[in-house]
Amino acid sequence: MSKKKAFKAESKRLLEMMINSIYTHKEIFIRELISNASDAMDKLYFKSLNENLGLNRSDFEIRITPDKEKKTLTIADNGIGMTEEELENNLGVIAQSGSLKFKEDMKSEENAEKSDEVSVIGQFGVGFYSAFMAAKKVTVKSKAYGADTAYMWSSEGVDGYTVEECEKDGCGTEITLYMKDNTDDEDYEEFLQEYKIKSLIKKYSDYIRYPIKMQTTHRHPKEDAPEDAPEEEKYEEHTADETLNSMIPIWKKNRSELKDEDYNSFYREKFYDYTEPLAHIHSKTEGSATYSALLFIPKKAPFDYYSKEFEKGLQLYSNGVLIMDKCGDLLPDHFSFVKGLVDSEDLSLNISREMLQHDRQLKVIAKSLERTIKNELKKMLNNEREKYEEFWKAFGLQIKFGIYNGYGMNKELLQDLLLFTSSKDKKPVTLEEYVTGMKEGQDCIYYASGESAERIDALPVVESVKDKGYEILYLTDNVDEFCIQMMADYSDKKFKSVQGGDLDLETEEEKKEIKEKNEDSKELCNAIKEALGDKVAAVRLTNKLKSHPVCITSDGALSVEMEKVLNSMPTEQKAKADKALEINPDHPIFDKLQFLFDNDREMLSTYADLLYTQAMLIEGMSIEDPVAFSEELSKVLAK
């Protein structure tokens, strides 16, 4: 005869917390109970190894039985089972973990060589009580291995529990959940549906090493059904055992027995991508951080990748049990495009196994993964250039953001992964390739910014730099120039914009010549500057230009292109670059300006505005006042 026993006061309070606070998703109870069942079978298997009981892994299984009529869900195993005393200790005292004690015993020297054979999951002794999130009553029938008597633990929650003798065939544990009644907000009966159970096993417990079996219903065409029979009469249903889990994770298999097709198939199924990944990384690391990782680099960015809605992260497993679907702490932002998973036994899990303590171990794994990803990308760049350029089109922007957002902190890690279009062949080059191909005596890496390589190639200043035989990097993404400025240099070579005022490519003789011309035309330049007002910070003659009459350059750290990017953002504060209007003294327009300076100052002002607007248009900037520009152009044409 059973006698009702109360939980201890502290256990009663903890149980209330368990039911209401610790777990965020009710469906977690299936993961916890199956993990406990797996632990029970691991313990018996270990006992068999130690005592030569002759048991094999194939002798063990977990069985799930939903009963819609009785509204019960039963999870049974044929593991080591529990005695009456163990039922009292493990289920009557919350947070008393038999699995934790077992794990500690496994660390002994005599058991070390057998530790690879078992992978006990439980640590806290609280997972079992997650059942009360979905059940109004729970019964546990258990028979310890080698015992003659079985016992049943029964409880309806915080009010207490009973333990009594019962009938049970064979050793193991059978947990029956009497599901709560449905409410307007919660559907507890969904946990009795075949499809729901299958999906939860696939999600959380697919890689439990023992088979999880359930009788499932299958619909097949009748062999002898008449062709003219109603559609529903052409089919029949029958039930059969089905193993719901894969058992052996692909990442725990030897790489030598896996093909690209295996990885690609796993990726498409697990991460819901219709395209194959560009590359995969399969690694196992031991030492300060022991873990297995299976990472994938997608071919294309998800539609929401560059939006606030995108959530980075890797799936996180502990001994094959899913702990988190997206652990963002495992991936730095610059590698947020990577998909995949990490499985580790060494994680400091919190009590719910849903979150992680942010401890040193997690950081060590994350740092190791960062190096692994970088090395894989570098290898692709060196050995599979075409594939890398495909990757770069999809995710290069994120690598550049990684350098900019970290204020250059990630420069050493990421700089060798960068690609920019070159002025030579209009093809992407690395910074290393640029530096290797530099002219003798060249001490700067030259770049120019614009909307496209074609637009940049047509810039007036680019023409003269190319003529001198210098290669130019064409920066076409909004973040490019910000990224370059954060880097400051590469391989001791400073970055220098050809659109800046201090390009300094002239010989001493050329510098002297242009200085004299500026002295001679000082009054003309001042008059043009006065006409343009605060549109420009300076007006000067230049020898940078060949066929073009004028160009716009920037005298400060903020370039014209950076001004455009910053001002496109939805902020009230607007940026302003220190612009200089540079005039080609060898162009016929210069003679016209001198004539107007001497004879028609009003028309000189009109020409100044037109030339400034022309230069800004070439730089890709918009016209501030199209009407005024049209009127000034008409005025000049009618002259």
N, C-alpha and C positions, 0 to 999 in steps of 0.2 A: 504494500500500500504506500502511495506517495504522500509526502508531506510538503506543503508549499514553503519555500524558503525565500527570504527577502534578499535583494542585493544589498551589499554594504552601502552605507550612506554615500561614500565617495563614488562608488561604482554606479549607484542610482543616478547621481548628478551627471556623471560622465556618459551614461547611456542616454540621458535626455539630450546632452550635447551631440552625441553621435547621431541621433535620429534627426535633430533639427539644424545642426550647424556645420559639422565637420565636412561632410560631402556635399558638393554643389549639384551633382546629378544623381537622381535616384537609380538610374540604370547601372551605376557603379557596383551595386550589390552583386550582380552576376559575376563581374570580374573578381571581386573579393572572395566569393564562395568557391569559385573554380580554382583560384590561386591556392586557397586553403586545401582543397581536394588534391591538387598537384603536390603540395607540401607533404600531405599524409602518405601519398604513394612514394615520394622520394625517401621518406623516412623508412618505410618498409623495405624498399629496394636496398637502401644502405645497410639495413639490418641483415638483409639476405647476403650481401657481400661480406659482411663481417662474420656471419655465423654459418655461411655456406648452406643457406636454405634452398638454393636451387631455383629461385624466382628470377624471371626475365622481365625486361621492360614490357614486352608484348603481353604479359599477363595482366597488365593494369589498364584500367579505363575509367573515364568519368561518364556518367549517364544522366541526361536531363529528360525529365518527364513532365510535360505540362498537362493539366487536367482542367479543361474549360468548364465542365459541369460542376466540379467541386471547387473550382477557382483556386487550385493549388499548383505550385511549381516545386518539383523535387529534383535535387541535385545529389547524386550518389557516387561514392567512390569505393574501391576495394583496397584502400590503403591500410595503414597500420591500426586505425581505429583508436578508441579511447576507453579506458576503464571508468568505473564510477567515480573514482577519485580524480581522474583527469578531466572528466566532464565538469566536476565541481570546480576544479582549479582553473581550467581554461575558459569555461563559459560562465561560471558563477562569479569569477573575479575579473572584471573588465581590465584590459591592458596587461593581462598576464599572458605572455606569448610563449607557447611551447616551441614554436618555430625559432624564436630568437635564441632560446636555450640550446636548441639543436645546432643552430649555426655556430654558436660559440664553442660547442663540443667539437665541431668539425675542424676547428683551427688547431687542434692538438696535433703533435708530430705524427702519431700513429695513424691518424685519419687523413693526413695531408694528401697522400697519393690517390685517395679515393674521392677527394673533394670535387674533381671534375665530373664525376658521375652523377652528382646531385646538384640542384640549384634551387634551394629553398627560398621562397619569396617573402613570406611573412616576417614581420619584425615587431609589430606593436601589440598584437593581440586584440585589435579593435575591429578589424575588417569584417568579422562575422556579424557584428551588430548593425552593419549597414543594411542587413536584411529587413530590419524593422522600419526602414524608410518606405518599403513597399508592402510589407506584411503586417497584419494585425496579430498574427500568432505564428510562432516558429517552433517546430519540433525537430529534435536531433536524435536519431537512433544510431547508436554506435556500439560496435563490438571489437574489442582489442584483439590483435593478432595473438593466437594461442589461448585466448580466454574461452570459457564455456558459457558465460552469461553476457547478454547484451543489456544495455541501459538506454532509457529515453529521457532526454532533457527537454523540457517544454516551458515556454514562456509567452506571455502576451505583452511583454514590454517591461516598463519600469516597476510594475507591481510585484514582480518576483518571478520565481521559477520553481519547477518540480523536477525531481529525478527519480525514476522508478525502473524496475526491471521490465524488459520487453522481449519479444521474439524477433530474431533477425538471423537470416542465413548468411554465413560467411563473415569474415572480418571486414571492417571498413565503416564508413559513416554515410548516413542518409539524412539529408536536411530537407524538410518540407516546409514551404512557405504558404501560409493561408493568406491570400492577397487581400489587401484593403478594398473596401467598396469604392467604386468610381465616384468622383465628384465633378462639379462643373469645370474645375480647373485641371484635374488629374485623371488620367486613364490608366489604372493599374492592371486592367485585364489585357492590355497590349503586351505585357510581359509573358502572356500565355500563348501568343501568336507565333506560329512557326517562323515566319519571315523576320519578326522582331528578334527572336532568340538567335536565329542564324546571323543576323546583321551585328548583334552585340558580341557574339563569339568571334566573328571575323574582325571586328574593330579592336577588341581588348585582349582576347585570349587565343588568337589564331596560332600563336607559336608556343603554347603550352606543349610540353614534350610528350604528353600522353593523349590518346584519342578521346575526343569529347563526342559522344554518340547520342543520337536522338531518333526516335521513330518519326519519320516524315512521310507526308502524303505525296504520291506521284500520280499524275494523270496520263494515261496512255490510250491510243486508239484501240478499239476492239477489233480483233482479227476477223470476226465473223459478222460484223455490223453491215446490214444492207445499205447499199448506196443511197437509197431514197429515205433512209431513216432520218428523223430529226437530228440536228447537230449534236444536241446534248446526249443523245442515245448512242452516238458513235464512239463515246469515250467511257472509260471506267477508271476508278481510282483504287489504288492499293497502297499499303504502308510498308515501309522497309527501313532498316537501320541505315543511318547516314552519319558518316564522320564529318563533323562541322568545322574542324580546324586543320590547318596545314601541318602542324606539329614541328617540322624542321624549318627554321627561318633560312631564307636564301643566303643571308649574310653570315650564317654559321657553317655554310658548306665551303669546301675547298674551292678556290678560284679555278683550279685546274679542271674541275668537273663541270664548270659553268661556261656557257657560250654567251655571246652578245645577245642572242635571241632570248635567253633566259632573263637577262637583266632588263632588256627592253620590254618584255612582256610583263615583268613584275612592275616596272615603272608605270606603264600605261594603266595597269589595273589598280595599282595602289594610289597613284596620284592623279588619276582621271585626266590624262593628257592623251589626245588622239594621235599625237606625233611621237616618234621615238626621241629619246634624249640625245643630245649632241655628244655627251660623254658620261661615263660612270666612274666612280671611285669606290673601290671595295678595299677596306683596310681593317686590320686588327692591330691594336696598339696595347702594349703591356709596359708596366713600369710605374711612373708616378700617376699615370691615368690608364686604367685598363678598360678598354671598350672596343666594340666592333662598330664600324660605320659603313653605311652604304649610301653614297651621295650621288646625285644626278645633276648635270648641267643641262637645262632644257634648251631646245632649239629656238623657241620663241618666248618672248615675255608675255605673261598673262595680261589680259585686257586691262586689268586694274593695277598693274604693277607700279606705275608711277602715280598712284593716287593714295589718299589717306586710308582708303578702305583695305589696301593690301596688307596682309599680316605675314610677316616673315616667320621662319622657324622650322626646326626639324622635329620629326616624331621622336619621342624619347621612350625607350623601353628599359625595363629592369628585369633581367632574366627572361626575356621574351614576352613580358606583360606590358602592354601599353600604359604609360604613366601620363604622358601629355601628348596631345595631337600636334601642337605647335609650340616648341620650346624656343622662344626668340633669343634667349640668352646664349644659345649655342652658335649663333651666326652673327658676325658683325654686319653692319648695314651695307658695307661695300660688297659683301658676298650674299646679300639677301635673296638673290635669284636662285640659289642652290636649294634643291629639294632632296629629301632623303630622311634617314633615321640614324639614331645612335642607340646602341644597346650596351648597358653597363651594369655591373654588379656592385660597383663601389659608390653609388650615389647616396648622399645623405637625404633620404626622402623624409617628408614631414608625415604626420600621422595619417593623413587621408590618401597618401600616395598620388595626390593630384597635382601637388605643387612641389617645388624643390626649395630646400634651404639654399640661400645664395652663398655657398661655401667655396673654399679653395678648389675642391675637386671639379666642380662645374667649370670654373674659370680655366683650370688646366686643360680640360677636354676642349673647351672652346678655342683656346690658343693653339692647341695641337691641330684642330680641324682647320683653323685659318691658314696655318702653314701648309697643310696637306692640299687645300684647295688652290692656294697660290702656286705651289709646285706643279700641280696638275695642269693649270692654265699655262704656266711657263713652258711645260713640256709640249703642250698642244701648239703653242706659238712657234716653238723651235722645229717641231717635227711634222705638224699638220697645219701649215699656214692657211690653207683655204678654209679649213674647219674653224680655225681661230678667228679669221676675219668674219665668218658667219656668226660666231659667238659675239664678236665685237659690235656688229650691227645691232644685235638684240640687247646687249647689256653693257656696252662700253661706257655709256653715260653714267652708269652706277659706279664704275671704277673711278671715273673722274670726280664724281661727287664725293667718293670716299677720300680723295686727297683734299678736296676743298673743305668739306664739312669737318674734317679733323684738324683744320688749320695747319696742314702739312705734316701732321703727326704720323700719318700712314704713308708718307712719301717713299721711304726706303722699301716698304712692302710692295707698293703698287706701281711705282714709276716704270718698271721694266715691262709692265703689261700694257702700257699706253700705246695707242696708234693714232697718228694724225696723217692727213693727206699731204703729200709732198708736191712741191711745185715742179719737180723734175718730170715724173711720169703720171702725175695726178693719181698715184696709188698710195695706199697706207704704208707708213714706215714707223718703226719704233724709234725711240730717242737714241738707243744704242746704234741703230743703223744710220741715223742722221749724223751722229758724232763721228762715226767711223768714216763717213764719206765727206767730211768737212774739208774745205780748201786749206792748204798749208798757210799757217799764220792766222786763220780764222779763230777768234776767241769768243764768239757769241753764237747762240742758236737763234736764228731769225724766224719770226712768225708774223702772220697777218690774220686779222679777224674779219669775218663777214658772214652773210647768210648762206653762201654756198661757195664751193671751190671755184666755180665759173665766175661768180661776181668778184671774188677776191683776186682772181687771176687778171681781171680787167682793171684793177685799181692803178692809178697813175704811179704811185710810189713803188709798186711791185715790179713794174716794167724795168725801172732802172736798176733795182737790186738784182733781178735775174740777169740783166745784161752784164753785170759785174761777175757773174758766175757763181753767185751764192744760192744755195737751196733754201727755200722758205717753207715752213710748216703752215698749212692753211687750217685755221681754227673755225669750225662752222657751228658748233653747239654753243648754246648760251653760257654753259658753265666753263667752257674751255679756257678762256682768258683768266677767269678767277682761279681756276686750277693751276695754271702756269705761274701766276703771281704767287700763289701759296708755295709752290715748289722753289721758286727763285732761281735755281740752277739745276743742272744735271751733269754729272761727271766733271764738276768744276767749271762748267761752261754756263755763263749767265744767259738767260732768255732776254731777247730784245725785240721789241715790236718795230717793224718797218714803217708803221704808221705813227711812230713817235717822232718828236722834234729833234731828238739827239741821236740820230741813226749813225752818224760819224763814219761814213764810208769813203769820204773824200781824201785825196792826197793833200799834203801840206800846201802844194801850189794851188789846188782847187779851193781849199779853205781860204787861202789868202785872197784869191780872185773874187769869191762870192762875198767876202767881208768888205772888200772895196766897193763892190756894186751896191751893197746894202747901205754903205756910207753915202754913196752918191745919190741913192734914191730914198734917203731917209724921210724927206718931206712928203714924197709921194705915198710912202707906206703909212706915214702918220695920218695923211688925209683919208686914205682908205679905211684905216682903223677908226678914225672919228666917224666916218660915214656908217660903219657897221656897228658902232657902239659896243654894248656888252656881249654881242654875239661871238666875238673872238677876243682872246687875250693878247694876240699879237698878229702883226702882218709883216712878212719879210720875203725877201727874194731867196730862191733856192736853186741848187744845181742838181736836185734829186730827179727832176722831171725831164723827160725827153720830148714826147709828142704832145703832152697835155699842158694847158695854160696854167692851171692852178690845182692845188690839192689842199685837203684839210688834214692837219696832224694834231696830236695832243701833246701838251708840254708837261703834264703831270702824270701821276700813277693811274688816274682814271682815264681810260681811252674813250673814243667816240662810241665804239661798239659796246663797251661796258655801260656807258650812259644810256644807250638805247635799251639794253637789257633791264637795267635797274628801273628805268622809267616806265617800262611795260608792266611793272608790278602794281597791284592795286593799293598804292600808298599815297598819302597826301604829299609827303616830302619827296621832292624831285632832285635827282642828281644832275650835276653839270660839270662836264669835262672842260679843262683849260685848252680851248682850241686855238690853233694858229692857222691863218690863211697864208699859204706859201705860193709865191708867184714865180713862174718860169721866165727869167729875163731874156731867154732866147726865143720865146714864142712871139708871133706877130701881135698878140693881144697886149703884150707889154708896151709896145710902141703906141698902141691906141690909148692905153691908160696914161702914158706920159703926155700925149697930145691933149687929152681931156683935162689933165691936171693943170696944164698951162692955159687952156682956152675955155673949158666948160665944166666948172666944178659940180654943177647940178647933175650933168650927165655922168660924171665920174662916180657920183654917189649911186646912180642907177646901175652902172656897170659893176660897181663893187657888190651890190646886193645880188645881181644876177650871177656873178662869178661865185659868190659864197654859196648861193642856193644850188648852183650847178655842182660844186664840190661836195656839198652835203648829200645831194642825190646820188652821186657816184659812190659815196660811203654807205649808201643804203638807208639814209635818214629821211624822214618824211618832211614835207614842206610845211612850215608853220602857217603861212598865209598864201594859199594857192591863187586867190584873187589878185593880191598885190603882185605876185610873181607874174601872172598873166598880163597885168596892166603894164608892168615894167618892160616885159618882153615886147609887147606891142609898141611901146614908146620907142624902143631901140630900133625895131624893124621899120617903123614909119619915118625914122630920122633921115 
